[in-house]
Amino acid sequence: MEVILAKSAGFCFGVKRATQMAFEAAGKERKTFTLGPIIHSPQVVHKLEEMGVGVVKDLSGVQDGTVIIRSHGVLASEMEEAQRKRLEIVDATCPFVKKAQEYVQYLSDAGYSVLVVGDAEHPEVQGIVSYATDKVYVVASGDEVRKLPRMGKMGVVAQTTQSFENLRSVVTECLRRGGEVRVFNTICDATAVRQQEATELAQQVDCMVVIGGFNSANTRRLAEICTDLQSRTHHIETAAELNPAWFAGVRRVGVTAGASTPKWIIDDVMERLQTINNSH
């Protein structure tokens, strides 16, 4: 059984930067915590907890110490609260997410009604939206744009893990409605690269394994892409979840991983697959 690992599987730039900043902060004596999970990897969050870095949902009970801002960013009001309380802030917000936040504020201040393309329940989107100073809408597709009120000036940004096709469908619908449309493409290239690699790999193998947190939007999207092309696709978080029965009669296995999946978990999965292969 041949096992093929996607070239870009695992940590993207923003996640690698955030985890590095978090582990460096963990070595200090001050009370340290992250505002929400640093990344969508339960295993990384657990490692930080073992090093004394806890997770808090909000700052209501925090009066001192160091707060690490997660890679997805936080609400503008939460950042202001941390500053007001004079907490030491380690801002690990992904630079691409930070850019989206800044564009929303810029468009809003310039009088545009802002459309954010993404998942309204995702913390990254909730953070991006909070930087608007006036009308802002979250849309998941072009179809949802039709339900919105008429707007003279529309500004569009995207959740960094959105597909380009989805952003284009929203922009196309905005253009059909007339008026002025200003668009900032805030999709991270790393997401597009992983999705393209997954698309190509899923068509070449008999089985796909997608590694990453079940709470990770970009990992779930990879799993959806692979499932559409290869029905024998399995989304797992760790090597322990691999079932040898999945690989009966399989000649080629493709492996990819979300942008929040650490290398050590990918290595564990690759080793486990080799063990399963040797036992067949």
Buried (B, 14 or more C-beta within 10 A) or exposed (E): BEBBBBEBBBBBBBBBBBBEBBBEBBEBEEBBBBBBBBBBBBBBBEBBBEEEBEBEEEBEEBEEBBBBBBBBBBBBEBBEBBEEBEBBBBBBBBEBBBBBBBBBBBBBEEEBBBBBBBBEEBBBBBBBBBBBEEBBBBBBEBEBBEEBEEBEBBBBBBBBBBBEEBBBBBBEBBEEEEEEBBBBEBBBEBBBBBBEBBBEBBEEBBBBBBBBBEBBBBBBBBBBBBBEBBEBBBBBBEBEEBEEEBBEEBEBBBBBBBBBBBEEBBEBBBEBBEEBBEEE
